[in-house]
Amino acid sequence: MSKTIRVGVIGTGGIATAQHIPGYQALEGVEIAALCDVVPGRAAAVAEGVPGARPYVDYREMLAKESLDAVSVTTPNFAHRDATIAALQAGCHVLCEKPIAMNLAQGREMVAAARKAGKLLQVGLHMRFETESQTLRRHVMAGDLGEIYYGEATYMRRRGIPTWGVFTQSRFQGGGALIDIGVHALDRALWLMGNPKPTTVLGATYAHFGKRTDVAAPRGLWDVDKFDVDDMGVALIRFANGASLILRACWAAHIEGNDVGTRILGTHGGASLSPLRIYRDLHGDMVDIAPSGLVEVRGHHVEIAHFIACVRGEAQCIVEPEQVLDVQAILDAIYESARTGGEVRLDA
Ligand SMILES: NC(=O)c1ccc[n+]([C@@H]2O[C@H](COP(=O)([O-])OP(=O)(O)OC[C@H]3O[C@@H](n4cnc5c(N)ncnc54)[C@H](O)[C@@H]3O)[C@@H](O)[C@H]2O)c1
């Protein structure tokens, strides 16, 4: 029997209770030893449903007192850097929620800290772990689509401005819809395209819903007074290999419903998800391929299982730090381009 992995969770809000804690609980040989939340009583309340977990309000105290092997950082974005670096310096492997941080500079500090500590830093980009994403990536890597020259990444919600937490305040999150859900769409598309190196970014952001009280809000209105971020971001990104990608992300828009998907075009085939379809020419005919029998999984849980396998040394992390930093560099560049109106070079 292999060693029990002792895990701590920093930030016991929505994503920790919905995904990280149940994700660890589903795994053999993993013990959630400690939970921490800066709001007094919050970690203690969550700990009531997690036998054996000790609650803390200060993660530095938790890291000093518990001999943890691994930590999930599930705080709002502004606390990702300091909590992650503290955990790495305490000798823990870290699974930090997306985006890596508020901006590229912070992300670089975190990656450098992981290298210095010789510990794993995995970022919670769970869409890579969905079955259809994994399947399409295998086809792309096998060369079935030829050379990939174009992608589209979409994460559009008709009405999905978060009503909890601090998602709509730039000083806590670094941005709005673009950094919050655009990060998922962008990361998955880049990964499916083989992570080409970005060279230029032209972007725009909008905020046409967040400050208004006269729009439909079926799940309740967000905090309109504190809203100071984008509720939509779009961009054209070009890459060193000649490829390009169009990104669209929004929390609110007048559209039919939610629209979440990826399209990639290659010289010998194209593909879209979800659902996964592959389009090719075969013996003079155009054929549409729809894989059958794929087993749907909970992406977060596969992500967490992968993290623990990497901690045990049984797998190599597929969310590579350089890829995550490129994602953050593009997000920063979209915000800069939106501010200045010009194209931003990333290869200068
Ligand atoms: N991968 C996904 O699908 C997904 C989904 C939702 C949220 N997230 C990410 O997860 C993070 C948290 O989002 P959430 O929805 O759980 O937010 P949340 O507001 O529900 O929970 C965050 C918790 O962190 C606590 N916290 C803040 N600062 C802290 C600190 N210094 N030490 C300890 N606890 C601290 C807060 O009190 C709160 O309880 C964000 O970075 C977000 O982008 C990812």
The ligand as a Tripos MOL2 file, in Angstrom:
@<TRIPOS>MOLECULE
LIG
   44    48     1     0     0
SMALL
NO_CHARGES

@<TRIPOS>ATOM
      1 N1        -12.1860   25.5890  -12.3100 N.am      1 LIG1
      2 C1        -13.4110   26.0480  -12.1760 C.2       1 LIG1
      3 O1        -14.3240   25.6130  -12.8560 O.2       1 LIG1
      4 C2        -13.6920   27.1130  -11.1410 C.ar      1 LIG1
      5 C3        -15.0100   27.3890  -10.7870 C.ar      1 LIG1
      6 C4        -15.2380   28.3690   -9.8110 C.ar      1 LIG1
      7 C5        -14.1630   29.0550   -9.2470 C.ar      1 LIG1
      8 N2        -12.8860   28.7670   -9.6380 N.ar      1 LIG1
      9 C6        -11.7580   29.4960   -9.0720 C.3       1 LIG1
     10 O2        -11.6380   29.1360   -7.7120 O.3       1 LIG1
     11 C7        -11.2730   30.2700   -6.9260 C.3       1 LIG1
     12 C8        -12.3030   30.4600   -5.8250 C.3       1 LIG1
     13 O3        -13.5930   30.5960   -6.3940 O.3       1 LIG1
     14 P1        -14.9020   30.2520   -5.5130 P.3       1 LIG1
     15 O4        -16.0500   30.2610   -6.4330 O.co2     1 LIG1
     16 O5        -14.6730   29.0520   -4.6970 O.co2     1 LIG1
     17 O6        -14.9490   31.5590   -4.6000 O.3       1 LIG1
     18 P2        -15.6300   31.6940   -3.1690 P.3       1 LIG1
     19 O7        -15.7160   33.1370   -2.8990 O.co2     1 LIG1
     20 O8        -16.8680   30.8620   -3.1140 O.co2     1 LIG1
     21 O9        -14.5780   31.0020   -2.1570 O.3       1 LIG1
     22 C9        -13.2980   31.5180   -1.9040 C.3       1 LIG1
     23 C10       -12.9940   31.3320   -0.4210 C.3       1 LIG1
     24 O10       -11.6340   31.7130   -0.1750 O.3       1 LIG1
     25 C11       -11.6080   32.3460    1.0960 C.3       1 LIG1
     26 N3        -10.3750   33.1430    1.2100 N.ar      1 LIG1
     27 C12       -10.0920   34.3560    0.6760 C.ar      1 LIG1
     28 N4         -8.8300   34.7210    1.0070 N.ar      1 LIG1
     29 C13        -8.3140   33.7300    1.7700 C.ar      1 LIG1
     30 C14        -7.0670   33.5380    2.4060 C.ar      1 LIG1
     31 N5         -6.0880   34.4380    2.3290 N.pl3     1 LIG1
     32 N6         -6.8850   32.3930    3.1190 N.ar      1 LIG1
     33 C15        -7.8750   31.4760    3.2130 C.ar      1 LIG1
     34 N7         -9.0850   31.6080    2.6150 N.ar      1 LIG1
     35 C16        -9.2870   32.7200    1.8940 C.ar      1 LIG1
     36 C17       -12.8800   33.1660    1.1290 C.3       1 LIG1
     37 O11       -13.2380   33.5290    2.4420 O.3       1 LIG1
     38 C18       -13.8650   32.1930    0.4870 C.3       1 LIG1
     39 O12       -14.5030   31.3540    1.4510 O.3       1 LIG1
     40 C19       -11.1310   31.4450   -7.8950 C.3       1 LIG1
     41 O13        -9.7900   31.5980   -8.2490 O.3       1 LIG1
     42 C20       -11.9310   30.9950   -9.1090 C.3       1 LIG1
     43 O14       -11.4340   31.5380  -10.3180 O.3       1 LIG1
     44 C21       -12.6450   27.7930  -10.5480 C.ar      1 LIG1
@<TRIPOS>BOND
     1     1     2 1
     2     2     3 2
     3     2     4 1
     4     4     5 ar
     5     4    44 ar
     6     5     6 ar
     7     6     7 ar
     8     7     8 ar
     9     8     9 1
    10     8    44 ar
    11     9    10 1
    12     9    42 1
    13    10    11 1
    14    11    12 1
    15    11    40 1
    16    12    13 1
    17    13    14 1
    18    14    15 2
    19    14    16 1
    20    14    17 1
    21    17    18 1
    22    18    19 2
    23    18    20 1
    24    18    21 1
    25    21    22 1
    26    22    23 1
    27    23    24 1
    28    23    38 1
    29    24    25 1
    30    25    26 1
    31    25    36 1
    32    26    27 ar
    33    26    35 ar
    34    27    28 ar
    35    28    29 ar
    36    29    30 ar
    37    29    35 ar
    38    30    31 1
    39    30    32 ar
    40    32    33 ar
    41    33    34 ar
    42    34    35 ar
    43    36    37 1
    44    36    38 1
    45    38    39 1
    46    40    41 1
    47    40    42 1
    48    42    43 1
@<TRIPOS>SUBSTRUCTURE
     1 LIG1         1 GROUP 0 **** ****
